[in-house]
Amino acid sequence: MKNDIKLITLGGVRENGMNMYVAEINNNLYILDCGLKYPENELLGIDVVIPDFTYLKEHEDQIVGVFLTHGHADAIGALPYFLSEFNVPVFGSEMTIELAKLNVEDNPESAGFDDFHVISDQSEIEFEDVNVTFFKTTHLIPGSMGIALHTTDGAVVYTGDFKFDQTSLPAYQTDYSALTKLGSEGVLVLLSDSSNAENPAPSVTEQTIGQYIYDTFNYHHSRIIVASVASNIIRMQQVFDAAAKTDRRVYLAGHDLERVVRTSMRLNDLVLPTEDLLIDSKKELKDMDPDKVVIIQTGKMGEPIKAIQRMANKEQNDINIEPNDLVFITTTPSTAMETTVAKTRDMVYRAGAEVRMISDEMNSSGDASQNDLQLLMNLLKPKFLIPVQGEYRLLDAHCALARQVGMKSDQIYLPAKGDVIAINQDDMNVADSVPASDTMIDGIGVGDIGNIVLRDRKVLSEDGIFVAVVTIDRKKKKIIAKPKLTSRGFVYVKANKDLMREASDIIEKTVTDNLTNKEFDWSNLKQDVRESLSDYLYEQTKRRPVILPVIMEVNQHHKRTNKKKAKKSTSKPENTKKQEN
């Protein structure tokens, strides 16, 4: 039987995070991961970004299920938004499913979902013409799995995040025999992690990192604040072990972190070296000597760098950075975060503390180095390779590595978001494309923020807003009250009286000209005010604020009875109308 195999990249290519890939095999859709990404600086006010589900909505009845590789946000973060629209089964390891449940329960739209299925590396799920198996991989969290979709043409293999570490603990060990078996049975196409593909040096072992954390704790004689991603379970274990060995206790800052830790402890994937290691309350924390304390800070949604900034600026209600503290950053920030990290370090030093980062002193990563990627290709011997999980330069570096181990250019494809890649035994080509724009989450809004709103936010952040309020009587064709002008983020009004006075005169003239026009139109009036003001303000300041004209219409009617009543009465405007942008 000839299979109709297509691979669709809805996220996770040419970007950092938001992994989501669809294997379409004989008209059935197998979804591989459902992740989010954190916004870059230009996405002002956006909380997170998730993939575009448009194509999946159009083919909802073809979805077989969602198959998850591990429990980090780049693999499971978009699941609550996905499950609020789709009712399909979700498969993953025990740890992955438990963390996915925490995310899903936090979203009211998906809180009732319960079609979760726990799998292991021994599981085999049989569908109509595809068998799905899983293989253990090494990452920063227990229960990481690669996924293989077996067809008669060979397997479609997706690694998820992985690396090779010969010294890893049993819960984190790669199953090399499963990889060898997959390679001998035949791999049609490999979708492989590219997040660390530019790195020629092998990552240090987790044993080495654990020793480094212990040494840091041992030689610092005051309070230590550890910045880490909440779901980086192996780093949590290393911090716990080092704290116990140096006679310290650990305080978990934040409800999200505590939930992840408690869940990991319940599954025996995170073990307390001593029973009283965790500090139970803020009161107990305050009563302890600083040199006996370790505080783990992850921040909202596991963003430790932003949390450290707030602590350095004394903006936290409970715990802030104090002189002599050590801020120990154990997460490896992405390239896009380098400027933010540099600013954060400066804030910490201004607060009188010092900073150490694991990534400054050793090559630490949870993702495969160049040697790891080439070893994987030699074990699996894929007919075709599609690098995924990384920005363009990383995908391109992965392509070069594949050519070094003997793969030809027509066996490798560097994908873009939305590509539909058709694959058979003979060739691989782009057959089509599907919608794959970013869906932005802002508060409770899902996808209601687009490029126009972001553009307005950017303008507001750069040049501010200028509001002009005018009251008119259209029947009498006159201005009732002089324009009231308000500026926010544009100029300081008291220091620019001449500018404001001239702007007021321009508005009066523009409004009067429109009132005397026989073909009066509200939209034309507001547009004329915007244009005349914009030209003047740019001429004077070389800035273009957002101009918001607010036009108040008042029809004045006075009832006159007799002179005595007229003297006592005060005329009031009636039929007031408000016209604004």
C-alpha positions in Angstrom: 0.0 0.0 0.0 1.3 3.4 -1.0 1.0 6.0 1.8 0.1 9.6 1.4 2.4 11.4 3.8 2.6 15.1 4.4 4.3 17.1 7.2 3.0 20.5 8.2 4.9 23.0 10.3 2.5 25.1 12.3 5.2 26.5 14.6 8.7 25.9 15.9 10.6 26.6 12.7 12.6 29.9 12.1 11.6 30.9 15.7 12.4 30.1 19.3 9.7 27.9 20.8 6.1 27.2 19.9 6.8 23.7 18.6 3.8 22.2 16.8 4.0 19.8 13.8 1.3 17.8 12.0 2.0 14.5 10.4 -0.8 13.9 7.8 -0.8 10.2 6.9 -3.5 8.9 4.7 -5.8 11.8 5.6 -5.3 11.3 9.4 -3.7 14.1 11.4 -1.2 13.2 14.1 -0.2 16.4 16.1 3.3 16.4 17.5 3.6 18.8 20.5 1.5 21.9 21.1 3.7 24.6 22.5 3.9 28.3 23.0 6.6 30.9 22.8 7.3 34.0 24.9 7.0 37.3 23.0 10.0 39.3 21.8 10.3 42.9 22.7 8.3 44.3 19.7 5.2 42.4 20.8 4.2 45.1 23.3 1.9 43.8 26.1 1.5 40.3 24.6 1.7 37.6 27.2 2.4 34.6 25.0 2.2 33.5 21.4 0.6 30.2 20.2 0.2 28.6 16.8 -2.6 29.3 14.3 -5.2 26.5 14.5 -7.0 27.5 11.3 -6.0 24.4 9.3 -6.8 22.1 12.2 -10.3 23.6 12.5 -10.9 22.9 8.8 -9.9 19.3 9.3 -11.0 18.6 12.9 -12.6 15.3 12.1 -9.3 14.0 10.8 -7.3 14.6 14.0 -6.2 11.3 15.7 -4.6 12.9 18.8 -1.9 15.1 20.3 1.4 13.4 21.1 3.6 15.2 23.5 7.4 14.8 23.9 8.0 16.5 27.3 6.5 18.9 29.8 8.1 22.3 29.0 6.1 25.3 27.8 7.5 25.1 24.2 5.9 21.6 23.9 2.7 21.8 26.1 2.1 25.6 26.6 -0.6 26.0 23.9 -2.5 22.9 25.0 -5.1 24.8 27.1 -6.0 27.0 24.1 -6.1 24.0 21.8 -8.3 21.9 24.0 -10.8 24.7 24.4 -11.5 24.2 20.7 -10.8 20.5 20.1 -11.8 17.4 21.9 -9.2 14.9 20.9 -7.0 12.5 23.0 -3.7 13.6 24.4 -0.8 11.2 24.9 2.4 11.7 26.9 4.6 10.3 29.7 3.3 10.4 33.3 5.3 13.6 34.1 4.3 15.3 30.8 0.6 14.5 31.4 0.7 15.8 35.0 2.2 19.1 33.9 -0.2 19.3 31.0 -3.1 18.8 33.4 -1.9 21.7 35.6 -1.8 24.0 32.5 -5.2 22.8 31.2 -6.9 23.2 34.6 -5.8 26.8 34.9 -7.8 27.8 31.7 -11.6 27.9 32.4 -12.3 27.1 28.7 -10.4 23.8 28.9 -10.6 22.9 32.6 -13.1 20.1 32.1 -11.0 18.1 29.6 -10.0 14.7 30.8 -9.1 12.6 27.7 -5.4 12.2 28.8 -3.5 9.0 28.2 -0.2 8.1 29.9 2.3 6.2 27.8 5.8 4.8 28.4 8.7 3.8 26.1 7.1 0.3 26.0 3.8 1.6 24.7 2.6 0.9 21.2 -0.6 2.5 19.9 -2.2 1.0 16.9 -4.3 3.1 14.5 -5.8 2.2 11.2 -2.6 2.2 9.2 0.0 3.7 11.6 1.6 2.4 14.8 2.9 5.0 17.2 5.8 4.1 19.5 7.9 6.2 21.9 11.6 6.2 22.9 13.3 7.7 26.0 15.4 10.8 25.5 17.7 12.9 27.7 16.5 16.4 28.5 16.1 18.6 31.6 12.9 17.0 32.7 12.0 13.3 33.4 9.7 11.5 31.0 11.0 13.1 27.8 10.1 11.0 24.8 10.8 10.9 21.1 7.9 9.8 18.9 7.9 7.4 16.0 4.9 7.0 13.5 5.4 3.7 11.8 4.1 3.3 8.2 4.8 0.7 5.5 7.1 3.3 3.9 9.2 3.7 7.0 8.9 5.7 10.3 8.3 9.4 10.7 10.5 10.2 13.8 10.2 13.4 15.9 12.8 13.8 18.6 11.5 16.7 20.7 14.2 18.4 22.8 17.0 16.0 23.4 20.7 15.7 24.1 23.1 12.8 24.8 24.7 12.6 28.3 26.5 9.4 29.2 26.3 10.2 32.9 22.6 11.0 33.2 20.5 9.5 35.9 18.2 6.6 35.1 15.1 8.8 34.8 16.9 10.9 32.2 18.7 8.3 30.2 18.4 7.9 26.4 17.4 4.5 25.1 20.1 3.9 22.6 18.9 0.4 21.7 15.5 1.9 20.7 17.3 4.3 18.4 19.4 1.6 16.9 16.3 -0.6 16.3 14.4 2.3 14.6 17.4 2.8 12.3 17.5 -0.8 11.4 13.8 -0.9 10.7 14.0 2.1 8.4 13.3 5.8 9.1 11.7 7.7 6.2 12.0 11.2 7.7 13.5 12.7 10.8 12.3 15.9 12.5 15.1 16.8 14.8 15.8 19.4 17.4 18.0 22.2 16.2 18.1 24.5 19.2 21.8 24.1 19.8 23.0 23.2 16.3 25.5 26.1 16.2 27.4 24.8 19.2 30.5 22.8 18.2 31.5 21.9 21.7 29.7 19.1 23.6 27.6 20.3 26.5 29.0 19.6 30.0 27.4 16.7 31.8 24.7 17.2 34.4 27.0 15.7 37.0 29.5 18.6 36.3 26.7 21.1 36.6 25.6 19.6 39.9 29.1 19.9 41.3 29.3 23.5 40.1 26.1 24.3 41.9 27.4 22.7 45.1 30.6 24.6 44.9 28.8 27.9 44.4 26.6 27.2 47.4 29.6 26.2 49.5 31.7 29.3 48.9 29.0 31.9 49.3 28.2 32.9 52.8 25.0 34.8 52.5 21.5 34.4 51.0 21.3 32.7 47.6 18.5 33.5 45.1 18.3 30.9 42.3 16.6 31.9 39.1 15.4 28.8 37.2 12.6 27.6 35.0 10.0 25.9 37.2 9.8 22.8 35.0 13.6 22.3 34.8 13.3 19.4 37.2 16.9 18.2 37.0 18.1 21.7 38.0 15.6 21.7 40.9 17.1 18.4 42.1 20.6 19.7 41.9 19.7 22.8 43.9 18.0 20.7 46.5 21.0 18.4 46.8 23.5 21.3 47.1 21.3 23.1 49.7 21.2 20.0 51.8 24.9 19.4 51.6 25.7 23.0 52.6 23.2 23.0 55.5 20.8 25.3 53.9 17.0 25.2 53.5 15.0 26.1 50.4 12.1 28.5 50.0 9.8 28.2 46.8 8.8 31.6 45.7 5.5 31.4 43.8 2.4 29.2 43.5 3.3 27.9 40.0 6.7 26.7 41.2 5.3 25.0 44.3 2.7 23.1 42.2 5.4 21.8 39.8 7.6 20.8 42.7 4.8 19.0 44.6 3.7 17.2 41.5 7.3 16.0 40.7 7.7 14.8 44.3 4.4 12.9 44.2 5.7 11.1 41.1 9.1 10.5 42.8 10.9 12.4 40.0 12.0 15.0 42.5 13.4 13.8 45.9 14.0 15.8 49.0 17.4 14.9 50.5 16.2 15.9 54.0 12.6 15.9 55.3 12.8 19.5 56.5 14.5 21.0 53.4 11.6 23.2 52.4 10.8 26.3 54.3 7.0 26.3 54.9 6.2 30.0 55.4 7.4 33.6 54.8 7.5 34.1 58.6 9.9 31.2 59.0 12.0 32.5 56.1 12.4 35.9 57.8 13.5 34.4 61.0 16.3 32.4 59.4 19.9 33.5 59.1 20.6 34.6 55.5 23.5 32.1 55.1 21.1 29.2 55.7 18.6 30.2 53.0 18.2 29.4 49.3 15.2 31.0 47.5 14.1 29.6 44.1 12.5 32.2 42.0 10.7 31.3 38.7 8.3 34.2 38.2 5.0 34.2 36.5 4.8 31.4 33.9 8.3 30.4 34.6 10.0 33.6 33.5 12.8 34.0 36.1 14.6 36.9 34.5 11.6 39.3 34.8 11.0 38.2 38.4 14.7 39.0 39.2 14.2 42.5 37.7 11.2 43.1 40.0 13.1 41.9 43.0 16.1 44.1 42.2 13.8 47.2 41.9 12.1 46.4 45.2 8.8 45.8 43.4 7.9 42.5 45.0 5.5 42.5 47.9 7.4 39.8 49.8 11.0 39.1 48.8 13.4 41.5 47.2 17.2 41.5 46.5 19.3 42.7 49.4 23.0 43.7 49.7 25.3 40.6 49.8 22.8 38.3 48.1 23.9 36.1 45.3 21.6 35.9 42.4 22.4 32.5 40.7 20.9 32.3 37.2 20.8 28.6 36.3 18.7 29.0 33.1 20.3 29.5 29.7 18.6 32.5 28.1 17.9 32.6 24.4 19.9 35.0 22.1 16.9 37.3 22.0 17.1 37.7 25.8 20.8 38.6 26.0 20.1 42.4 26.3 17.5 41.8 28.9 19.8 39.6 30.9 22.6 42.2 30.7 20.2 44.9 32.1 19.0 42.5 34.8 22.6 41.9 35.9 23.1 45.6 36.2 20.0 46.0 38.3 21.2 43.3 40.7 24.6 44.9 41.2 22.9 48.3 41.8 20.9 46.5 44.6 24.2 45.6 46.2 24.1 41.9 45.3 26.2 39.9 42.8 25.4 37.6 39.9 26.6 34.2 38.7 25.4 32.4 35.6 26.0 28.8 34.8 26.2 29.7 31.1 29.0 32.2 31.7 31.4 29.5 33.0 30.4 26.3 31.2 28.6 25.1 28.1 25.3 24.0 29.6 22.3 23.2 27.4 19.4 20.8 27.4 19.6 20.5 23.7 21.8 18.5 21.3 25.2 19.8 20.3 26.6 19.3 16.8 28.2 15.9 17.7 24.9 14.8 19.2 22.9 15.7 16.1 25.3 13.8 13.8 25.4 10.8 16.1 21.6 10.7 16.0 21.6 10.8 12.2 24.1 7.9 12.1 22.0 5.8 14.5 18.7 6.4 12.7 20.0 6.7 9.1 16.9 8.7 7.9 16.2 8.9 4.2 15.1 12.5 4.6 15.8 15.2 7.3 13.7 18.2 8.3 15.4 20.4 11.0 12.9 21.9 13.4 12.9 23.7 16.7 15.1 26.7 16.1 15.6 30.1 14.4 16.7 30.1 10.8 20.5 30.2 11.4 20.1 27.1 13.7 18.1 25.2 11.1 20.7 26.1 8.5 23.5 24.9 10.7 21.7 21.6 11.2 21.4 21.2 7.4 25.2 21.7 7.1 25.8 19.0 9.7 23.6 16.6 7.7 25.6 17.1 4.6 28.8 16.4 6.5 27.5 12.9 7.4 26.7 12.2 3.8 23.2 13.3 3.3 22.6 15.1 -0.1 20.9 18.4 -0.4 17.7 16.9 -2.0 17.3 14.8 1.2 17.2 17.8 3.4 14.6 20.6 3.6 14.8 23.8 5.7 11.1 24.5 6.4 9.1 27.7 6.9 6.0 28.0 9.0 2.9 26.7 7.2 4.8 24.5 4.7 3.1 21.3 3.6 5.9 18.9 2.8 5.0 15.8 0.8 7.2 12.8 1.2 7.4 9.4 -0.4 10.1 6.8 -0.9 11.6 8.7 -3.8 11.5 12.4 -3.0 10.5 15.2 -0.7 8.9 18.5 -1.9 6.8 21.4 -0.7 3.3 20.6 -2.0 1.3 23.6 -0.5 1.1 25.9 2.4 -1.5 26.5 5.1 -2.3 29.5 7.4 0.4 29.6 10.1 0.4 33.1 11.5 1.1 33.9 15.2 -1.9 33.9 17.5 -1.3 36.4 20.3 -2.6 36.0 23.8 -3.2 39.2 25.7 -5.0 38.7 29.1 -8.1 36.7 28.3 -8.1 37.7 24.7 -7.0 34.9 22.2 -6.1 36.1 18.8 -7.9 39.5 19.1 -4.6 41.4 18.8 -3.4 41.8 15.3 -0.7 43.8 13.5 -2.8 47.0 13.5 -3.2 47.0 17.3 0.5 46.2 17.7 1.5 49.0 15.4 -0.7 51.4 17.5 1.0 50.2 20.7 4.4 50.7 19.2 3.5 54.3 18.1 2.0 55.0 21.6 5.2 53.6 23.2 7.4 55.8 21.0 5.6 59.1 20.5 2.6 59.0 22.9 -1.0 60.3 22.5 -2.5 63.7 21.9 -6.2 64.2 22.8 -8.2 67.2 21.5 -11.7 67.7 23.0 -13.9 70.3 21.2 -17.6 71.2 22.0 -19.6 72.6 19.0 -23.1 73.7 18.2 -23.6 72.4 14.7 -26.9 74.3 14.1 -25.3 77.6 15.0 -22.1 76.6 13.3 -19.9 77.7 16.1 -17.5 76.4 18.8 -19.1 76.5 22.2 -15.9 76.0 24.3 -12.2 76.3 23.4 -10.4 73.0 22.7 -9.1 71.1 25.7 -5.8 69.4 24.9 -4.3 66.5 26.8 -0.9 64.9 26.1 0.4 61.6 27.4 3.9 60.4 26.5 4.3 63.2 23.9 5.3 66.5 25.5 5.1 68.0 29.0 2.2 70.5 28.7 3.4 73.1 31.2 6.7 73.4 29.5 5.2 73.7 26.0 2.5 76.4 26.4 3.2 78.0 23.0 2.9 74.6 21.2 -0.4 73.9 22.9 -1.8 77.4 22.2 -0.9 77.1 18.5 -2.3 73.6 18.3 -5.6 74.9 19.9 -5.8 77.7 17.3 -5.2 75.2 14.5 -8.0 72.9 15.8 -10.4 75.9 16.1 -9.7 77.0 12.5 -10.1 73.4 11.2 -13.4 72.9 13.0 -14.8 76.3 12.0 -13.9 75.6 8.3 -15.8 72.3 8.5 -18.8 73.8 10.2 -19.2 76.4 7.5 -19.0 73.7 4.8 -22.5 72.9 3.4 -21.6 69.2 3.1 -20.6 68.8 6.8 -19.4 65.2 7.7 -18.3 63.9 11.0 -15.6 61.6 9.7 -14.2 64.4 7.5 -14.1 66.7 10.5 -12.1 64.3 12.6 -9.8 63.4 9.8 -9.1 67.1 9.0 -8.3 67.7 12.7 -5.9 64.7 12.7 -4.1 65.8 9.5 -3.8 69.5 10.4 -2.5 68.6 13.9 -0.2 65.9 12.8 1.5 68.2 10.2 2.0 70.9 12.8 3.2 68.7 15.6 5.6 66.9 13.4 7.0 70.2 12.1 7.5 71.4 15.6 8.7 68.2 17.3 9.6 65.6 14.6 7.3 63.2 16.4 4.0 61.6 15.4 1.8 60.9 18.4 -1.5 59.1 18.1 -4.0 62.0 17.7 -7.5 61.4 19.2 -10.1 64.0 18.3 -13.2 64.0 20.6 -16.0 66.2 19.3 -18.9 67.1 21.6 -22.1 68.3 20.0 -24.5 70.6 22.0 -27.8 71.8 20.9 -28.9 74.8 23.1 -32.6 75.4 23.6 -33.8 78.0 26.1 -37.3 78.1 27.4 -38.3 81.6 28.2 -41.4 82.3 30.3 -41.2 85.7 32.0 -38.3 87.9 33.0 -38.4 87.0 36.7 -38.1 83.3 35.9 -35.5 83.9 33.3 -33.3 85.7 35.8 -33.6 82.9 38.3 -33.1 80.1 35.9 -29.8 78.8 34.5 -29.7 77.6 30.9 -28.6 74.0 30.5 -27.5 72.3 27.3 -29.8 69.6 26.0 -29.5 66.8 23.5 -25.7 66.5 24.0 -24.0 64.2 21.6 -20.4 63.0 21.7 -18.4 62.2 18.6 -15.0 60.7 19.0 -12.5 58.6 17.1 
